[in-house]
């Protein structure tokens, strides 16, 4: 999560009538506002909305399958009971109601008809557009394995975060009743697959939650019986960070009692067993998949050749080569040009909230430029750094060549994340929850509202 920047001064311009532009797409007639349909109310979509808000040249319709904007960088804290779901979510209608030219519909988008400029909706309905912005985000990447998603938990939405929290409570309750030591060990083993920022933050949050929870609420269970394992297919964790910060992060995780398994590529997860390419295996009742993402399935309906991770190739101006009225941003977009250092070869921009926000700004301004017969400007990314919290009072951060770790990095992480929440209400609730947890070591309500959808059922054997 990063901060917003001014993208007004970009390098490189592209005329709206350049070769390869769709012949169908024409400037809007005088006096008639263009309909801009935005699919997705995430970070990218929200920045499109704000940039087009109250612009007389456009009427904006936002489509999303959820009725809220979620602050996903803190989703793992919902999964570990540090925050309540409504602390990181805010109604989309509440966001758009102050903009006279923006409307919202809660609906599932099934596809895009580029030829007829229509968005295909559930129930065989459709919506026409003059301009389209696809900001539908990403989904978990299981690398073609159809079994793994049936036996693992994911962390892409509020509902999934609550499901993980429920699963943890269920296995603790089952472990209290379990008299067989080996079966109890499996129940109290948690595996997080993927040692990127999501996996590292989640593993650290599990450790912060479980030890105080067992001491206070489950005195018959021993902390020594709990096993948290962070699995990584490659030899390093947090690959986007410099080596010294990677090392510090791993050392802190291990100090918290978390096992880190590098060079352990997962080939399958089934029946509470994680199987590795090297022939070894791990038994765990709770397995969370954080091993990678790919673009949302919506991109596959465009009938264009997709790039790595099913991302949609776009021009530097963020629109499609043959359909200039269609813009793709954020995790769905594939555009080369990103360099971690000046010595690196250009690669695709990373699937980060920071990139999505800046792309949202640029796409919106390019739509307005097209309408006013101005040249489009190419996307230019300003990397404001990256950060990852490891646990209580510890984090790593890297920005502008400066490496930070420990409590200073953690305070920077806290300030940035609170600052970029949508509403004051959310900021206040998050700060109060963190302060309460910090002082009391006590988490949220932790109610079991029903049996979670079983991935690796905790029932006694």
C-alpha positions, 0 to 999 in steps of 0.5 A: 500500500502506498500513497497517491501522486500527481500523474498530470505531468507524464511523458509521451503522447498518443494521438486519439486517431492513431493507427489501430484505433477502433473505427467505431470509437468517435468523440462524443457529440456536443452537448451529450455526456459520454457513458463511462462504465467502470467495472470494479470498485477497488483501488483502481476503479475508485481512482477512476471515479474520483478523477471523473467525478463532477465532470460534465463531459461524462456520466459514470456507471460503476459495476461491482459484485459487492456493494462495498469498497474493501481495503484489502491490505488489512484483510489478513487482520480480519482473518486473525480477528484483529479487525471486524469486517466493517472496519475495512469496508465502506459502502460504494453507494456512500462513496459515489452519492456525493458525485452528481454524475456517478451511479452504482449498480451491484451486479456480476459482470459475465463478459464484454462484447467489444464489437457491440460495445456492451457489458454482459451482465448476469441474467442475460442483461447488457449495458452499452458504453462509450468508454469502458474501464476494466478494473476487476482486480485479480484472483488466486493462481493455482497454476492449473491445479483444480484440487488445491482450491477445494482444500485450501482457504484463500484471502481475497474478500471479506467473506473468505477472511471471516471463513479463515477466522471461523476455521481457526476457532473450529480447530481449536475447539476440536483440539480441546476434545481430541485425545489422540496426540497425533490428530491434535497436532494436525489440528493445530498445524497451520500452513501458509503457502506463499512467502510474499507480503500477504503470506508473511503478514498472515503468518505473523498475524497468526502467531500474534493471535494464537499464543495469547488466545490459547493462554486465555481461552484454551488453557488445556492446549499448549502453545508448543503444540501449535505449528505455523509453517510458511511455505515458499517455492523459491529460495527467498521470501519477500522477493521484491525487497532487498536481501538484507530486509528479506533476511531480517524478516525471516529471522523475526518470523523464526523468532516468533516460532514460525517455520519457514520452508524455502525451496518447497514447491507445493504440488497438491493439497488434499485430505489435510496433506500438503505435498511437495515437489521434493517428495516430502509432505506436511499434514495441516488442518488449515492451509491458506493459499497465498502463492500467487495471483492472476488477473480476474477471469473477465479478461478472458472474455475479451478474446484477445491474446492474454499475457503472463498471469492472464493479464490483458496487454495494453498500450502505454496509454492503458487502452486496447490496441484495437479498441481505444475506447476500452481501458484496462488497469490494475491487476488486469493490465499487462504493460512493460516498463517497470524497473526495480533499479536502473540496471534492471530490464523493463518488466510488467508493472507489479500487481499492487494497489499503488499501480492500480491507483496511478493507472486509474488516474491516468485512464480517467484523464485519457478518457477526458482527453479523448472527449476533448480531442486532446492527445493521450498521455502514456502511463508513467509509474512513480514507485513510492516503495513497498512495506510489509508488517511481520508481526507486533511492532515489526515490519520491513519497508523499502522506498527511494533506496532507503531500507527500514525495519523494526518499529520505525518501519512498523510505524510508517506502515501504520501511518500509510495504511490508516491515511489511505482508508476511505473514510474517517469512520474506518480510520477511527475504528481501526486505530481504536481496535489496534490500540485496544489490542496493543494494550490488552493483547485481546482480539475481536469478538471471535464468535463461531457463527456456523460451520465454515465451508469445509476445506479440511474439516476439523472434525475428530477422526 
